[in-house]
Amino acid sequence: MQLVVEQMRLDDIEENPDCEFEFFQCDACGDTKPLAGSMLYGHHRLCNDCVLLAEVGFELGQIKDIHELIDAMEDKRLEADCEFLRQEEKKLQN
């Protein structure tokens, strides 16, 4: 599964080299990640790392829909938001 998800990322870069340098905030983990290798599940965009988690979860029957993964990763998203706020605070102090 890892090889398939990595190939998705490489295919995206081959089709549009700029997507490696275009970023978005993943709806699952909350991190800012490259658009390359990301995937839309309904109206939720997941980064390449979370696509791997989602697809493995589907394959193993651990999750039934993408909302279960997003809900399970709430703590990770909150950590990402807190780190962003810490970095912004540092910028303002300098």
N, C-alpha and C positions, 0 to 999 in steps of 0.2 A: 504494500500500500504506500509506503514511503517513496518508493521509486516512481509510482504513478503520480503522486502529488508533486514531487520534484519535477517530473517531466511536464506537468501542467505549467509550472512556473517558467521553465525554460522555453516552452512553446509560446507563452505569452510574450516573453522578451524577444523571441525571434519574430513574432508578428508585429510587435510594437516595442522597439527598444526603449522608448521613453518611459514605459510603464514600470520599469525597474526603479525609476527615480520619481515616480508619482506616488504619493502616500495618502492613506486614509486611516480612520480610526475603526478598528475591528469591532463589530457588534458583539462578539463573544468575549474576547480577552481584554478589550479596551485599549490595547497598545496601538501606536501609530506604526503601520506596516506598509511595505511596498504593495502597489496594486497588482504587480506580477504574481500570478499564482492564486490570487484571491478568487472567491466564488460567491455568487449571489444565491441565497436560499430564500426564495420569496422576495421580501424586501430587505433582508438582512445580508450584509456583505461580511464575509469571514476571511481572515488572512490565511495564507497558505498553511501555517501551523495549525490553526483551528479547523481548517478543511480536513486535515489529516485526522484530528481528534474526532470530528463529526463522522467521517466516513468509516473509521474503525468502530466507533460507537454504533453506527447503523448496522454494520456487518456483524458485530457481536450481539446485537439485539439489546444493547444497554440503553440506547435512546431510540425513541420512536419518531421524534420530530426535532427540528433545529431549536425550538424553544426550550426543550429540556436541557440541551447543552448550554444555551445562553443563560438559563436560570442557574445551572450548576456552576457557572463561571462568574457569578455576581461578585464574589470576594476578589477575584483577580481584576475585574473591571474597576472596583473601588480602589484597589491598590494602585492601578495605573492612573486613576484620577488624582489620587493623593500625591503621587510622584510628580505629576504635571504641575499641581499647585505648589509643591515645594520648589520646583525649578523656577516657576514664575516669581515666587517670592524672593528667591535668590537674585534673580535678574533685577527686581525692583530695588533691592538693598544695595546693589552695586552701582 
